[in-house]
């Protein structure tokens, strides 16, 4: 069935947000940003991982070279995420239990097997499942796409789901890879390619790039569209603020007389000055959140607490009121939440998992403990410096790094507090923007509470929020004991060399040619940068370049005024 032409025109309009002069797939700026680097990778793949080359490597059992070539093509651009090797799209290469021979054979069959791609993908997924290996959309479809861009499509889950939803086919989506879903996605992709024929698409690289640009434009335009109006509608009083001074007077009285009887006597005032304003506030915040948060969090149903206590007829009442977004399908009182709470002294908002938190609290602690250094790297400079961490009591507030490194199943809260005086000075727009921005910054903590692959998802989320796909390469672990096995040099000797380098900042290996100096230096460098974002670079001098040229090559020169 052909795509709805209005939807096709809407996609073109989205692309024109980024490229206003776009008039077809020959548009030079479009090609510079999206096409050329992918074509470059395709050309490299045609040379390094073509059918003949990979088949030959399998025949001579050069499995390490096979995998090295595949990994090189995987890292040749930013389509795959590999910042954290053991969490990223190439993490299959960092699984200790991988049988290299079996992987190479299965991967070769995926790309170049004798029958159609659906059956090849099915066999590959069976191999992944039976060997308990990472199963994601990106790895197999990326290499199918790069080696056969005329017919195959790269499935980036969030973008693929957005596209299917946009054209009214979201029912075809399944986050778990399968041949059936892949075929359904490709059917929609081919339909789009046919609908865009007059714009001259050459292959699915053009279509993948077109959809990616449209998705990004949709996200950023929705953020602009949802910017708060200078004067939001205020349906509950004539004040320009959500909260009038009256509310803090009422909450003070409730604090002094926390009973159902008192609340009932002032029910209409509480509804007018507290409950309705809080609902309006949270609704405005919800309308301005990015799609990634709205798709994950419940923002409409069962958001608010009750002031009257459920205390078995004793007639008590809480002296505060709160509302929260929580993961869809969960419970506001138990799960991770982005909350707003107000009492007689202050309004507080933030991230919270309370005393009744169960599996999500355990997952949050586990994910933080296992990934602390990556969380710190991603979030330390991203989060507002005014957030406080840990228990609600002011005396126990921790700094972010200290909190992450010592996380426990005690009360988990990240909060920002505005006093009642500060609240009364803020306009509606300022308050909504403050809370919205706070929730956007704190959403990675929700991811840590619900995800089995949190670092990849946080990186993906931050990439969309910041509007960039920049990668932070973290080098894989490489211990001295591993180096000792690789080089045949005793671990104690290697440790002494490492200590010398740490003291001096440099080292020189000398000796006759062919004795392994470069090999050992590269292995030692690999250890020195393990688990860091450093890099290794090999510089080779021409044989005619002498020691004196290198050491004495940069000499000071005296200026006319006598300075150097």
Secondary structure, DSSP 8 states (H G I E B T S, - for coil): ----HHHHHHHHHHHHHH-TT--STT-HHHIIIIIHHHHHHHHHHHHHSSHHHHHHHHHTT-HHHHHHHHHHHHTSSSSS--SBTTTSTTGGGG-TT--HHHHHHHHHHHHH-SS-HHHHHHHHHHHHHHTT----HHHHHHHHHHH-TTT-----HHHHHHHHHHTT-GGG--SS--HHHHHHHHHHHHHHHHHTGGG---SHHHHHHHHHHHHHHHHHHHHHHT---TT----S-SSSSSS-HHHHHHHHHHHHS-BHHHHHHTHHHHIIIIIHHHHHHHHHHHHTS-HHHHHHEE-SSS-B--SB--STTS-BB-S-EEEEEEETTS-TTTS-EEEEEE-SSEEEEEEEE-TT--HHHHHHHHHHHHHHHHHHHHHTTTS-TT-EES-SSGGG-B-HHHHHHT--SS-EEEEEEEEHHHHHHS-HHHHHHHHHHHHHHHHHHHHHHH-SSHHHHHHHHHHHHHT------B-----HHHHHHHH---HHHHHHHHHHHHHHS------STTSSHHHHHHHHHHHHTTTSS---------TT--HHHHHHSS-----TTS--
